[in-house]
Amino acid sequence: MPNKTIYVSEKDESLFEEAKNIAGEALSSVIVRALTEFIARNKNKQKGMKEIALKIGIKGAESEKRFIGSQVGEWTGFSNDKEWYLKASIYSTQKENWVVYLETVCKASLLTNKKAWKENGDYLLDPKESQIFICKTPEELEKKIPSDLYKKLQSLSKMYENPVEYLDI
Protein backbone atom coordinates (compact mmCIF):
# COMPACT_ATOMS: atom_id res chain seq x y z
CA MET A 1 0.00 0.00 0.00
CA PRO A 2 1.51 3.38 -1.00
CA ASN A 3 2.24 6.00 1.63
CA LYS A 4 1.10 9.59 1.20
CA THR A 5 2.46 12.37 3.35
CA ILE A 6 0.12 15.19 4.28
CA TYR A 7 1.63 18.36 5.67
CA VAL A 8 -0.58 20.06 8.22
CA SER A 9 -0.07 23.59 9.46
CA GLU A 10 0.19 24.10 13.21
CA LYS A 11 -3.14 25.92 13.30
CA ASP A 12 -4.90 22.92 11.69
CA GLU A 13 -3.21 20.25 13.80
CA SER A 14 -5.91 20.32 16.49
CA LEU A 15 -8.56 19.79 13.79
CA PHE A 16 -6.86 16.60 12.65
CA GLU A 17 -6.56 15.34 16.22
CA GLU A 18 -10.20 16.07 16.95
CA ALA A 19 -11.30 14.23 13.78
CA LYS A 20 -9.20 11.22 14.75
CA ASN A 21 -10.65 11.17 18.27
CA ILE A 22 -14.23 11.50 17.07
CA ALA A 23 -13.86 8.80 14.42
CA GLY A 24 -12.07 6.39 16.73
CA GLU A 25 -10.19 5.01 13.77
CA ALA A 26 -7.11 5.72 11.72
CA LEU A 27 -6.88 9.26 10.40
CA SER A 28 -6.35 7.96 6.87
CA SER A 29 -9.86 6.47 6.78
CA VAL A 30 -11.32 9.79 7.97
CA ILE A 31 -9.46 11.63 5.21
CA VAL A 32 -10.56 9.11 2.56
CA ARG A 33 -14.19 9.45 3.66
CA ALA A 34 -13.95 13.27 3.57
CA LEU A 35 -12.33 13.19 0.13
CA THR A 36 -14.99 10.81 -1.17
CA GLU A 37 -17.76 13.17 -0.01
CA PHE A 38 -15.88 16.20 -1.42
CA ILE A 39 -15.46 14.59 -4.84
CA ALA A 40 -19.10 13.44 -4.96
CA ARG A 41 -20.33 16.92 -4.04
CA ASN A 42 -18.18 18.62 -6.68
CA LYS A 43 -19.10 16.14 -9.41
CA ASN A 44 -22.74 16.93 -8.71
CA LYS A 45 -21.97 20.62 -9.09
CA GLN A 46 -20.42 20.09 -12.51
CA LYS A 47 -23.35 18.08 -13.85
CA GLY A 48 -25.69 20.00 -16.05
CA MET A 49 -23.41 22.98 -16.62
CA LYS A 50 -23.90 24.64 -20.00
CA GLU A 51 -23.65 28.04 -21.62
CA ILE A 52 -26.36 30.38 -20.35
CA ALA A 53 -27.28 33.51 -22.34
CA LEU A 54 -29.32 36.25 -20.65
CA LYS A 55 -30.71 39.52 -22.01
CA ILE A 56 -30.04 42.36 -19.56
CA GLY A 57 -31.55 45.85 -19.60
CA ILE A 58 -34.69 47.65 -20.70
CA LYS A 59 -36.85 45.94 -23.33
CA GLY A 60 -35.59 46.86 -26.78
CA ALA A 61 -32.16 47.96 -25.53
CA GLU A 62 -30.85 44.79 -23.92
CA SER A 63 -27.32 43.51 -23.96
CA GLU A 64 -26.48 39.82 -23.84
CA LYS A 65 -24.45 38.27 -21.01
CA ARG A 66 -23.13 34.70 -21.21
CA PHE A 67 -21.59 32.32 -18.68
CA ILE A 68 -21.22 28.61 -17.97
CA GLY A 69 -23.59 27.38 -15.28
CA SER A 70 -26.80 25.60 -14.45
CA GLN A 71 -30.16 26.85 -13.30
CA VAL A 72 -30.81 25.71 -9.74
CA GLY A 73 -33.98 27.60 -8.89
CA GLU A 74 -36.77 30.00 -9.80
CA TRP A 75 -38.77 32.56 -7.85
CA THR A 76 -41.76 34.80 -8.48
CA GLY A 77 -43.04 37.43 -6.12
CA PHE A 78 -43.34 41.10 -5.31
CA SER A 79 -40.72 43.77 -4.82
CA ASN A 80 -40.17 44.77 -1.18
CA ASP A 81 -42.34 47.87 -1.70
CA LYS A 82 -45.09 45.66 -3.25
CA GLU A 83 -45.19 47.88 -6.34
CA TRP A 84 -43.82 45.37 -8.89
CA TYR A 85 -44.36 41.72 -9.67
CA LEU A 86 -40.99 40.07 -10.39
CA LYS A 87 -39.61 36.82 -11.73
CA ALA A 88 -36.14 35.46 -11.00
CA SER A 89 -33.96 32.62 -12.23
CA ILE A 90 -31.11 31.49 -10.00
CA TYR A 91 -27.95 29.93 -11.40
CA SER A 92 -24.80 28.34 -10.08
CA THR A 93 -21.69 28.96 -12.19
CA GLN A 94 -18.65 26.85 -12.99
CA LYS A 95 -16.55 29.17 -10.80
CA GLU A 96 -18.89 28.61 -7.84
CA ASN A 97 -20.62 31.98 -8.02
CA TRP A 98 -24.34 32.65 -7.78
CA VAL A 99 -26.21 34.51 -10.51
CA VAL A 100 -29.67 35.97 -9.96
CA TYR A 101 -31.47 37.05 -13.13
CA LEU A 102 -34.29 39.34 -12.03
CA GLU A 103 -37.05 40.42 -14.43
CA THR A 104 -39.79 43.00 -13.90
CA VAL A 105 -43.01 41.42 -15.14
CA CYS A 106 -45.74 43.99 -14.41
CA LYS A 107 -47.14 46.45 -11.89
CA ALA A 108 -48.39 44.58 -8.85
CA SER A 109 -51.77 46.28 -9.21
CA LEU A 110 -52.45 44.03 -12.23
CA LEU A 111 -52.60 41.10 -9.82
CA THR A 112 -53.82 42.77 -6.65
CA ASN A 113 -56.26 45.46 -7.81
CA LYS A 114 -57.26 45.35 -11.48
CA LYS A 115 -59.68 48.27 -11.08
CA ALA A 116 -56.88 50.58 -9.83
CA TRP A 117 -54.60 49.17 -12.52
CA LYS A 118 -57.03 50.34 -15.21
CA GLU A 119 -57.92 53.64 -13.52
CA ASN A 120 -54.28 54.63 -13.00
CA GLY A 121 -53.36 53.81 -16.58
CA ASP A 122 -50.85 51.21 -15.42
CA TYR A 123 -51.95 49.00 -18.32
CA LEU A 124 -50.11 51.42 -20.60
CA LEU A 125 -46.77 50.68 -18.91
CA ASP A 126 -44.36 48.16 -20.34
CA PRO A 127 -41.95 47.78 -17.43
CA LYS A 128 -40.04 44.91 -19.01
CA GLU A 129 -36.55 45.25 -17.59
CA SER A 130 -34.04 42.71 -16.40
CA GLN A 131 -31.00 42.82 -14.16
CA ILE A 132 -28.27 40.39 -13.26
CA PHE A 133 -26.67 40.05 -9.83
CA ILE A 134 -23.49 38.03 -9.31
CA CYS A 135 -22.08 37.04 -5.94
CA LYS A 136 -19.95 34.47 -4.11
CA THR A 137 -22.35 34.30 -1.16
CA PRO A 138 -26.05 35.18 -0.85
CA GLU A 139 -25.23 37.68 1.91
CA GLU A 140 -23.72 39.98 -0.73
CA LEU A 141 -27.22 40.44 -2.24
CA GLU A 142 -29.26 40.82 0.94
CA LYS A 143 -29.93 44.55 0.39
CA LYS A 144 -30.08 44.37 -3.42
CA ILE A 145 -32.88 41.86 -4.07
CA PRO A 146 -36.37 41.32 -2.58
CA SER A 147 -36.25 39.72 0.86
CA ASP A 148 -38.28 36.65 -0.20
CA LEU A 149 -35.89 36.06 -3.11
CA TYR A 150 -32.95 36.44 -0.74
CA LYS A 151 -34.41 33.72 1.53
CA LYS A 152 -34.79 31.40 -1.46
CA LEU A 153 -31.17 32.06 -2.52
CA GLN A 154 -29.96 31.34 1.01
CA SER A 155 -31.84 28.02 1.06
CA LEU A 156 -30.47 27.00 -2.32
CA SER A 157 -26.95 27.92 -1.23
CA LYS A 158 -27.19 25.75 1.90
CA MET A 159 -28.65 22.86 -0.08
CA TYR A 160 -25.99 23.20 -2.77
CA GLU A 161 -23.11 23.27 -0.27
CA ASN A 162 -24.39 20.19 1.52
CA PRO A 163 -26.56 18.20 -0.88
CA VAL A 164 -26.54 15.26 1.53
CA GLU A 165 -26.97 15.55 5.25
CA TYR A 166 -25.46 12.68 7.19
CA LEU A 167 -27.54 11.94 10.25
CA ASP A 168 -25.84 10.50 13.31
CA ILE A 169 -28.82 8.48 14.49
C-alpha positions as CSV (number, residue, x, y, z in Angstrom):
1,M,0.0,0.0,0.0
2,P,1.5,3.4,-1.0
3,N,2.2,6.0,1.6
4,K,1.1,9.6,1.2
5,T,2.5,12.4,3.3
6,I,0.1,15.2,4.3
7,Y,1.6,18.4,5.7
8,V,-0.6,20.1,8.2
9,S,-0.1,23.6,9.5
10,E,0.2,24.1,13.2
11,K,-3.1,25.9,13.3
12,D,-4.9,22.9,11.7
13,E,-3.2,20.2,13.8
14,S,-5.9,20.3,16.5
15,L,-8.6,19.8,13.8
16,F,-6.9,16.6,12.6
17,E,-6.6,15.3,16.2
18,E,-10.2,16.1,16.9
19,A,-11.3,14.2,13.8
20,K,-9.2,11.2,14.7
21,N,-10.6,11.2,18.3
22,I,-14.2,11.5,17.1
23,A,-13.9,8.8,14.4
24,G,-12.1,6.4,16.7
25,E,-10.2,5.0,13.8
26,A,-7.1,5.7,11.7
27,L,-6.9,9.3,10.4
28,S,-6.3,8.0,6.9
29,S,-9.9,6.5,6.8
30,V,-11.3,9.8,8.0
31,I,-9.5,11.6,5.2
32,V,-10.6,9.1,2.6
33,R,-14.2,9.5,3.7
34,A,-14.0,13.3,3.6
35,L,-12.3,13.2,0.1
36,T,-15.0,10.8,-1.2
37,E,-17.8,13.2,0.0
38,F,-15.9,16.2,-1.4
39,I,-15.5,14.6,-4.8
40,A,-19.1,13.4,-5.0
41,R,-20.3,16.9,-4.0
42,N,-18.2,18.6,-6.7
43,K,-19.1,16.1,-9.4
44,N,-22.7,16.9,-8.7
45,K,-22.0,20.6,-9.1
46,Q,-20.4,20.1,-12.5
47,K,-23.3,18.1,-13.8
48,G,-25.7,20.0,-16.0
49,M,-23.4,23.0,-16.6
50,K,-23.9,24.6,-20.0
51,E,-23.7,28.0,-21.6
52,I,-26.4,30.4,-20.3
53,A,-27.3,33.5,-22.3
54,L,-29.3,36.3,-20.6
55,K,-30.7,39.5,-22.0
56,I,-30.0,42.4,-19.6
57,G,-31.6,45.8,-19.6
58,I,-34.7,47.7,-20.7
59,K,-36.8,45.9,-23.3
60,G,-35.6,46.9,-26.8
61,A,-32.2,48.0,-25.5
62,E,-30.9,44.8,-23.9
63,S,-27.3,43.5,-24.0
64,E,-26.5,39.8,-23.8
65,K,-24.4,38.3,-21.0
66,R,-23.1,34.7,-21.2
67,F,-21.6,32.3,-18.7
68,I,-21.2,28.6,-18.0
69,G,-23.6,27.4,-15.3
70,S,-26.8,25.6,-14.4
71,Q,-30.2,26.9,-13.3
72,V,-30.8,25.7,-9.7
73,G,-34.0,27.6,-8.9
74,E,-36.8,30.0,-9.8
75,W,-38.8,32.6,-7.9
76,T,-41.8,34.8,-8.5
77,G,-43.0,37.4,-6.1
78,F,-43.3,41.1,-5.3
79,S,-40.7,43.8,-4.8
80,N,-40.2,44.8,-1.2
81,D,-42.3,47.9,-1.7
82,K,-45.1,45.7,-3.2
83,E,-45.2,47.9,-6.3
84,W,-43.8,45.4,-8.9
85,Y,-44.4,41.7,-9.7
86,L,-41.0,40.1,-10.4
87,K,-39.6,36.8,-11.7
88,A,-36.1,35.5,-11.0
89,S,-34.0,32.6,-12.2
90,I,-31.1,31.5,-10.0
91,Y,-27.9,29.9,-11.4
92,S,-24.8,28.3,-10.1
93,T,-21.7,29.0,-12.2
94,Q,-18.7,26.8,-13.0
95,K,-16.6,29.2,-10.8
96,E,-18.9,28.6,-7.8
97,N,-20.6,32.0,-8.0
98,W,-24.3,32.6,-7.8
99,V,-26.2,34.5,-10.5
100,V,-29.7,36.0,-10.0
101,Y,-31.5,37.0,-13.1
102,L,-34.3,39.3,-12.0
103,E,-37.0,40.4,-14.4
104,T,-39.8,43.0,-13.9
105,V,-43.0,41.4,-15.1
106,C,-45.7,44.0,-14.4
107,K,-47.1,46.4,-11.9
108,A,-48.4,44.6,-8.8
109,S,-51.8,46.3,-9.2
110,L,-52.5,44.0,-12.2
111,L,-52.6,41.1,-9.8
112,T,-53.8,42.8,-6.6
113,N,-56.3,45.5,-7.8
114,K,-57.3,45.4,-11.5
115,K,-59.7,48.3,-11.1
116,A,-56.9,50.6,-9.8
117,W,-54.6,49.2,-12.5
118,K,-57.0,50.3,-15.2
119,E,-57.9,53.6,-13.5
120,N,-54.3,54.6,-13.0
121,G,-53.4,53.8,-16.6
122,D,-50.8,51.2,-15.4
123,Y,-52.0,49.0,-18.3
124,L,-50.1,51.4,-20.6
125,L,-46.8,50.7,-18.9
126,D,-44.4,48.2,-20.3
127,P,-42.0,47.8,-17.4
128,K,-40.0,44.9,-19.0
129,E,-36.6,45.2,-17.6
130,S,-34.0,42.7,-16.4
131,Q,-31.0,42.8,-14.2
132,I,-28.3,40.4,-13.3
133,F,-26.7,40.1,-9.8
134,I,-23.5,38.0,-9.3
135,C,-22.1,37.0,-5.9
136,K,-19.9,34.5,-4.1
137,T,-22.4,34.3,-1.2
138,P,-26.0,35.2,-0.8
139,E,-25.2,37.7,1.9
140,E,-23.7,40.0,-0.7
141,L,-27.2,40.4,-2.2
142,E,-29.3,40.8,0.9
143,K,-29.9,44.5,0.4
144,K,-30.1,44.4,-3.4
145,I,-32.9,41.9,-4.1
146,P,-36.4,41.3,-2.6
147,S,-36.3,39.7,0.9
148,D,-38.3,36.7,-0.2
149,L,-35.9,36.1,-3.1
150,Y,-32.9,36.4,-0.7
151,K,-34.4,33.7,1.5
152,K,-34.8,31.4,-1.5
153,L,-31.2,32.1,-2.5
154,Q,-30.0,31.3,1.0
155,S,-31.8,28.0,1.1
156,L,-30.5,27.0,-2.3
157,S,-27.0,27.9,-1.2
158,K,-27.2,25.8,1.9
159,M,-28.6,22.9,-0.1
160,Y,-26.0,23.2,-2.8
161,E,-23.1,23.3,-0.3
162,N,-24.4,20.2,1.5
163,P,-26.6,18.2,-0.9
164,V,-26.5,15.3,1.5
165,E,-27.0,15.6,5.3
166,Y,-25.5,12.7,7.2
167,L,-27.5,11.9,10.3
168,D,-25.8,10.5,13.3
169,I,-28.8,8.5,14.5
